Amino acid sequence: SSGGIGSAVTKKFNDLGYNLILISSSEDKLIKLKNLYGSNHNYYHLDLSDLKNLTLKMNDIAIEHPDISIVVNNAGLTSDSLLLRMKLEQWQEVLNTNLSSNFVIIKSILPNMIKNKKGKIIGVSSIVAISGNPGQSNYVSSKSGMIGFYKTIAHEVASRNINVNLVSPGFIISPMTDKLNEIQKNKMLENIPMRKFGDPSDVANLVYFLTSNEASYITGQNFHVNG
């Protein structure tokens, strides 16, 4: 809930009056979130790469909050390296955080959604899941794996009034794009027909739409937000 896109999604739903369960891997960021949004919401410190501990904590969250109707999974850890230099630990941490955590989180929350006969599940993938990106075989694999996973889950729960969709951002303004020099930015912009980077709110707006009643007949889809 504390990254560029996560912050925008959090703000969008908070502004619309939703009761939120906010997750971060950083205690400091959780404190900042609580100072920003107050004590009416719920805050959890979770390490998404530790799947056994994540399973235990998610089971607790499912018991404490049986009425969860929306889940947005947007974790995006990178640990870049060319394949020949990539360590197994780099591969596993990124796959666990970006992909396998989705399995644990959705599996924990889904029984309540089925019981409540409603639910919206949104995964945030990436443009590179389709295009590939040198030096990011772990990240690209995790984000493309999400697409297959979400499309499959969409089939499994479509008859239960649960919608499952994905949003794949392109180059969104973030601390990562802020570090680029003008030459790097211009090279990226050459590949974007609109000749500008996206704003995190562009992603948040689509995430919200996909959780609304207006999107009730949409499931199993991957939407690109890339200019």
LOPABA-806057 format. One record per residue (C-alpha): residue in three letters; x, y, z. Coordinates in steps of 0.1 Angstrom, whole numbers, plus 5000, padded with zeros to 4 digits. Example, Ala and Ser with C-alpha at 12.3 -4.5 7.8 and 13.67 -1.06 7.14 Angstrom:
% LOPABA-806057
ALA/5123/4955/5078
SER/5137/4989/5071
//
This chain:
% LOPABA-806057
SER/5000/5000/5000
SER/5030/5023/5002
GLY/5047/5022/4968
GLY/5039/5045/4939
ILE/5009/5026/4925
GLY/4999/5012/4959
SER/4997/5047/4974
ALA/4975/5059/4945
VAL/4952/5029/4949
THR/4950/5034/4986
LYS/4942/5071/4982
LYS/4915/5064/4956
PHE/4896/5039/4978
ASN/4901/5060/5010
ASP/4887/5091/4992
LEU/4857/5070/4982
GLY/4850/5060/5018
TYR/4861/5023/5018
ASN/4874/5006/5049
LEU/4909/4995/5041
ILE/4933/4967/5050
LEU/4967/4981/5042
ILE/4998/4959/5039
SER/5035/4968/5036
SER/5068/4951/5040
SER/5081/4981/5059
GLU/5071/4990/5095
ASP/5082/5026/5089
LYS/5060/5029/5059
LEU/5031/5014/5078
ILE/5035/5041/5105
LYS/5034/5068/5078
LEU/5003/5052/5063
LYS/4986/5052/5097
ASN/4995/5088/5103
LEU/4981/5097/5069
TYR/4949/5077/5070
GLY/4941/5073/5107
SER/4931/5044/5130
ASN/4898/5035/5113
HIS/4917/5013/5088
ASN/4937/4981/5095
TYR/4975/4978/5090
TYR/4996/4947/5087
HIS/5033/4942/5083
LEU/5039/4913/5060
ASP/5069/4898/5043
LEU/5055/4885/5010
SER/5086/4865/5003
ASP/5082/4843/5034
LEU/5054/4822/5022
LYS/5049/4800/5053
ASN/5047/4831/5076
LEU/5025/4849/5050
THR/5001/4819/5050
LEU/4997/4820/5088
LYS/4991/4858/5089
MET/4967/4857/5059
ASN/4947/4830/5077
ASP/4944/4853/5107
ILE/4934/4882/5085
ALA/4907/4861/5068
ILE/4893/4852/5103
GLU/4895/4888/5115
HIS/4880/4903/5084
PRO/4855/4878/5069
ASP/4837/4905/5049
ILE/4866/4914/5025
SER/4851/4921/4991
ILE/4880/4935/4972
VAL/4916/4924/4969
VAL/4943/4943/4950
ASN/4976/4926/4947
ASN/5003/4950/4934
ALA/5036/4939/4950
GLY/5065/4946/4926
LEU/5100/4936/4938
THR/5129/4938/4914
SER/5163/4923/4917
ASP/5178/4927/4882
SER/5206/4907/4867
LEU/5214/4890/4834
LEU/5204/4854/4836
LEU/5240/4841/4835
ARG/5248/4862/4866
MET/5215/4858/4884
LYS/5216/4839/4918
LEU/5190/4814/4927
GLU/5181/4836/4957
GLN/5174/4865/4934
TRP/5151/4843/4914
GLN/5132/4829/4943
GLU/5127/4861/4963
VAL/5112/4879/4933
LEU/5090/4849/4923
ASN/5078/4845/4959
THR/5070/4882/4964
ASN/5055/4890/4930
LEU/5038/4857/4921
SER/5035/4831/4948
SER/5022/4856/4974
ASN/4992/4860/4951
PHE/4985/4823/4955
VAL/4986/4825/4993
ILE/4966/4858/4996
ILE/4938/4847/4972
LYS/4936/4812/4985
SER/4932/4827/5021
ILE/4905/4852/5011
LEU/4886/4833/4985
PRO/4865/4810/5008
ASN/4850/4841/5025
MET/4842/4856/4991
ILE/4825/4824/4980
LYS/4805/4823/5012
ASN/4795/4860/5008
LYS/4787/4854/4971
LYS/4807/4884/4959
GLY/4842/4895/4953
LYS/4866/4915/4931
ILE/4902/4904/4927
ILE/4927/4927/4909
GLY/4963/4918/4901
VAL/4988/4944/4889
SER/5011/4929/4863
SER/5034/4948/4839
ILE/5039/4957/4803
VAL/5072/4937/4804
ALA/5051/4906/4811
ILE/5042/4906/4774
SER/5073/4923/4759
GLY/5101/4908/4780
ASN/5129/4929/4793
PRO/5167/4921/4794
GLY/5181/4917/4829
GLN/5147/4910/4844
SER/5140/4874/4837
ASN/5128/4869/4873
TYR/5105/4899/4874
VAL/5091/4893/4839
SER/5084/4856/4848
SER/5066/4866/4879
LYS/5044/4892/4862
SER/5036/4870/4832
GLY/5029/4841/4856
MET/5003/4864/4873
ILE/4984/4867/4840
GLY/4980/4829/4835
PHE/4972/4825/4872
TYR/4945/4852/4873
LYS/4929/4841/4840
THR/4926/4805/4854
ILE/4912/4816/4888
ALA/4887/4838/4868
HIS/4874/4806/4852
GLU/4872/4788/4885
VAL/4851/4814/4903
ALA/4831/4831/4875
SER/4799/4813/4886
ARG/4803/4826/4922
ASN/4799/4863/4914
ILE/4836/4869/4918
ASN/4854/4889/4891
VAL/4892/4884/4886
ASN/4911/4908/4863
LEU/4946/4923/4858
VAL/4960/4957/4851
SER/4994/4959/4833
PRO/5010/4994/4837
GLY/5036/5007/4812
PHE/5061/5034/4823
ILE/5045/5051/4853
ILE/5060/5081/4871
SER/5077/5066/4901
PRO/5110/5068/4921
MET/5124/5045/4894
THR/5117/5069/4865
ASP/5129/5098/4887
LYS/5164/5082/4887
LEU/5166/5082/4849
ASN/5186/5108/4831
GLU/5172/5128/4802
ILE/5187/5105/4775
GLN/5172/5074/4792
LYS/5138/5091/4796
ASN/5138/5103/4759
LYS/5146/5068/4747
MET/5117/5054/4767
LEU/5094/5081/4755
GLU/5102/5073/4719
ASN/5083/5040/4724
ILE/5052/5056/4739
PRO/5028/5070/4712
MET/5014/5096/4737
ARG/5050/5108/4744
LYS/5045/5109/4782
PHE/5048/5087/4813
GLY/5017/5076/4830
ASP/5007/5088/4865
PRO/5000/5063/4893
SER/4964/5077/4894
ASP/4959/5064/4858
VAL/4964/5029/4872
ALA/4943/5035/4903
ASN/4914/5048/4883
LEU/4912/5016/4863
VAL/4917/4994/4894
TYR/4887/5011/4909
PHE/4866/5008/4878
LEU/4872/4970/4877
THR/4860/4967/4913
SER/4828/4987/4906
ASN/4794/4974/4896
GLU/4800/4990/4862
ALA/4825/4963/4855
SER/4803/4934/4867
TYR/4804/4916/4833
ILE/4842/4918/4829
THR/4864/4889/4842
GLY/4896/4871/4832
GLN/4910/4902/4813
ASN/4943/4919/4813
PHE/4941/4957/4807
HIS/4972/4977/4795
VAL/4977/5012/4808
ASN/5007/5023/4788
GLY/5000/5053/4766
//
